[in-house]
Amino acid sequence: MANPIAPLLRLPLVQNLTRDVLLSLPPERAHRTTILALRLGAVPEPAMPDGPELATQIAGLELVNPLGMGAGFDKNGEVPQALSTLGFGMVEIGTVTPRPQSGNPRPRLVRLGDRDAVINRMGFNNEGHERVLRRIEGLRMKAMLGVNIGANKQSDDFVADFVLGVRRFADAADYLAVNVSSPNTPGLRNLQAAEALRRLLGEVLAERARARTHVPVFLKLAPDLSETEMDDIAAVIGASDLDGIIATNTTISRDAVAGHALAGEPGGLSGAPIFALTTRRLAQMRLRLGKDMPIIGVGGIHSAESAIAKIEAGADAIQLYTAMVFSGLGLVDDIKAGLVAEVKKRGCGSVAGLRDARVEDWAAGRVSLA
């Protein structure tokens, strides 16, 4: 049955008013209000169906379009169906840890409104494996469902927590994302070091091999990596059966917002200012991992132009989150329309034809958005 309020939700006046009201609220309250609205059915349907130009294959997954909702928005798997209806090709929930945890003390979410950016230090606040699993088991929807798995802050063994995440969600998710790149769990990023990463991937992928379903596993990386660190990571990945990477998470760098009054707030910076950094890291990892490694590009996407650039830099599929805080739900349709227009303009058949068009330029820092 069609949602009777869906047409109203597509009106620009309604979307702009909704966005402005949410931006007037404290950030975490605005986020919770959005989740509750989606749970209650306040979901504008896509302006147009996904055409063949948007169909995307990545790690054996068939996406109706390459645009995904990134992890962090729906931490507890409350609204994946609503996000699918909104028009995403994939929806990544989490980060989910084995045991529930409340996260870091509030306030822990800061808007840099004049930069379309956010600093978060949430600390993996979530309801834990068991409750989230019960919520998503048996869920069927048009979008592919990803579960972003993490480790509890007080865990004695982060790797064991990731292994348990694979065991719990392998049969419920279309793919898993191993999040070793959040800056808000002390010590977590150390798992990106070569020896630690080798052990992590070995145990995670061994657990995946024991599951009834061969679920694709992606590794989510930080943008704050040196050339040597990227070389080491690429070597470890190349010797494993990892299905792909997600490039990248938030950054602890403040170069992109230097001088801003809130730049000193601790946590991970996301949003438009980090687009250049994350896209360069994406391209650099594409060159290191080769053409066949699936990569999901995330970080700073805020328009159709930036989505196209992320794919040109080597992404097979893309994710966003922060931009919707400032642009609203209509951004999903805008980006997909822009992708279709670009595919038709270049005559390349599908978004896959856009991939790698400027990967070397992005990797070398020779290009940026106008």
N, C-alpha and C positions, 0 to 999 in steps of 0.2 A: 504494500500500500504506500502510495506517495506521501511524502511529508508535506502537509498543507502549508506550513510556514516557510518551506524551502525557497519558493520564489521571492518572498519578501526579504529573505536574508541575502539575496544577491543584489538588492538595490544599493547603489553607491552611497546614498544618504544613510541607510541603515548600517552598512559596513563601516563608514567613517565615524558615525556616532558611537558604534560599539567599540571601535578602536580607541577613540578619544576617552571614553568612559573608563576603559581598562587601563589606559596610561595614566589616568588620574588616581588610580589606586596604588597602594604599595605593591611592589613587584610580585612578591610571593602570593599575596591575596588575589591579585589580578590573574595569576596563573591558575590558582585553585578555582576561581570563578569561571575561567574558560573551560576547565575540565568538567565542571558541573554543568555548564551550558551544553557542552557536547553530549554528556550523558543523558540530558533531558531532550535531546533531539534537535538542538539548534545548529543544524548542519546544512549549509547551502550546497546544493548539488552542483557538479561541474557544469560549466557553461556549454561544453561540447564533449562528445564521447572521445575516448582515446583512439586515434587513427593508427594505421600501420606504420606511419613515420616514427611513432613513439615506442613501438614494441622493442623491448630490450632483453637480451640474454646476458646473464652474468652468473658464473659459477653453477651452471645448470638450472638456474631459476629463470622462469619466463615472466618478465614484468610487462604489464600493459603500458607502462611509461617509466622513464628512468628517474623520476623525482621521488625522493623519499623523505619522510619525517624522521629527523635524527633523534638519537637517544637523548633523554633528559626531559622531554616534554611529557610523555606518558610513562612515568617511572614505574607505575604499578599495573600496567595493562588494563586500565579502566575504559579507554575509548579507542582501541585500535579499529573497531568496526566503523566508528564515526569518521575517523581519519581516512579510512579506505573510501568511504562514501564521498568524502571531500575531494577525492581525486588523486591521492598519492598512489604511486606504483608499489611502494613498500613502506612499511611502518615499523620502526625499531623502538621497542619498549625497553625500559630499564634506565639506568643500571640496576640490576637485581643482585642482591647478595644472599648467601645462604640463610643468615639470620636477619630478622628485622633490625633496622637501626634508625635512629632519629636524625642522624646527620649532625652537622655543625650548629653551633648556637646561632640564633637569629639576632640581627639581620644578616643574611648570607647571600643576598641577590641584589645587585646594584645596577641601575640603568645609567648609561651615559647617553642620554637622549639626543643631544646635539651631534653625536657621532654614530647613531644607530648601533650602539654596542651595549654589551652587558658584561659585568664581571660576576661570576658565581663562585661560591665556596660552599656548595650545598653539602658535600660530604657523603654522597651515596645514601641519602635518606630514602628508604623504601620499606615495603611490608614483608620482604623476605621471600624465599623460593616457594614455600608451600602455598601461601595465599595467592601469589601471582599465578602459579601453575594452575590452581583450581579455577582461576578466572579465565584463563585462555585455553584450557584443554578442550578440544573438539571445536574450536572456533574456525569458521569457514568464511572467508571474505575474498574480495577481488584482489586486494593488495597482498604482496608477500609479507609475512610476519617475521621480523627479526627480534631476537631477545639478546640484549646487551648484558653480559654477565660480569660480575666483579667480585671483590673480596671484602670481607668485613674488616673494618679498621683495626679491631682488636684481635684479629686472627693470628694464630701462631704459625700458620703456613698458608700464605696467599695462594700458592699453586694448588694446594688441596681444595681451596674454595672454588677455584676455576674448574677443576675436575668435577666437583660436585655439581656445578652449574651445567656442565655438559650432560652429566648423568640425568639431571632433573628435566632439562628442557629439550633434549635431542629429538624426542618424539612429538613435541608440541609446537616447535618452531620450524619455519622454512629455512632459517639460517641463524647462526649464533655469532655474536661479536664479542671477542675477548678484549676487555677494556683494561689495558695496562698503562694508560696514558693520562688518566685524570690527575691533575696536580693537587687534588684536595684530600687524598688519602696518603699520609706520609709513608714513603718507601715504595709505593706502588710502581712509580716510573722506573725504579731500579730493575724491574723485570724486563726492561728493554735492553739491558746489557747482554752481551753475547752469551755467556755461560748460563745466566739465569733464564734467558729467552729460550735457549736450547732445551733446558729442562722443562720449562713451561709448555712449549709446543709438543715436546715428546709425550708428556703425560696427558695433556688435553686431547691430542689426536689419537693416542692409544685408547682413551676412554670413548672417543667418538667411534672408533673401530668396533667397540663392544656393543654399541647401541643398535637397536633394531632398524633404525633409519639412518641412512648416510646423509647427515645434515651438513651443509657447507659451513665452514668455520672461517671467520675473518678476524684479523688482528687489527685493533685500532691503535694507531700510533700518535705520538705527540709531534707538534711542529717544531719543538725546541731541541732539535737534534743536530749534531755536527756532521760534517762530511764523513768522518771516520765512523761515527755511530751508525749512520745510514749504511755505510759499507758493511759493517758487521751484521746489522739486522738483515740486509739483503742476502748475505751469505748463509745465515741461519735459516731464513725462509726458503732459500733455494734448495737446501738440503732436507726440507720437510715436505709433508703432504698438505700444507696449509692451502686453503682454497682461495684466499684473497686478503687484501688489506683495506682498511678504512683510513684515509689520509685527509684531514687529521682532526685531532681533538682541539681543545682550547689552548691558548698560549699563556705562559707566565711572563712573557716579554711585554713591555709597555712602550716599545719604540713607536708603535702606530698611533698611540694616544699620548705621547710625551707632552707634558705641560698641562694636561687636563687636570682639573681640580680633584677628580676622583681617581686619577691614575694610580695613586698609591694604595688603593683598596686591594687587599690580598684576594687571591683566587685566580680562576682562569678567565681570560678575556676572549669574548666571542663577538661575532657581528661583522659588519662591513669593513672595519679597519684591518682585520686580519686576513682579508682575501688574498692580498699579494703574497704574504708569507706562506699561507697554507697551500696556495696554488703552486708556488715554487717548490715546496717540499713534495707535493704530489708529483710534479713533473720529474723531479730528481729521483724519486722512488720508481717511477715508470721506467726511466732509463736504466736503472740498476736491476730491475726485476724482469724486464723484457716485455714484449708485446702480448704475451699470453696470460700474464697474471691478472686476474680480475681486481679492479680497484674501484672503490666507492669514494668519490671526492666530496669533502665537506669542509666548511670553514669560510664564512663571509659571503656566501651566495645571497644576493639581495635583489636580483633582477634577471630578466631573460638574458641580457648581455653577459652577466657574470656566470650564469649557468652554462652558456655556450663556451665561454672561456675555460671553465673548469673541465669540460669535456675535451676541448682542444689541447688541454695540458695533460691529458692521459686518463681521464675518468671514464669508466664504462657506465656508471650510474652516479647520481649525486644526492646529497641530503641537505636540508636546511632546518633551521629552527628559529634562531634569534631574529632574523629578518621579519618573521611573521608577527613578532611583538610590535614592530613599528609600522609594518605595511598592511597587516590584516590577512584574513583568509583568502582574499581575492588574489594574492600573489601566486597561489598554485596555478590558477588558470592563466595568469599573465605569463608565467615562465613556460608553461607547456605550449601556449600559442606562439611564443617567441621561438621555441625550438622547432615547431612545425614550419614556421615561416622561413627559418634559416635552412632547414633541410630542403625545402622546395626551391629556395633561392640558389642553392649550390647544386641541386639535382643529384644528391647523393643517396636518395632512397630512404634512409633512416638516420637516426641520431648516431648510430655506430659509424657512419661515414664522416662524422665530424671529429672523431677521436684522433688524438695525436697530431692534429694539423699544426700545432705550434708548441709541441712538447719541448723541443730543444730551446726555443726562445724563452719559454717560461722557466725552464731549469736554469738557464744562464742569467735570468733577471733582465732580459733585454726587452720585455714587453710588460705592459700594464693596461688596466682598463682606462679608457679615455676620461 
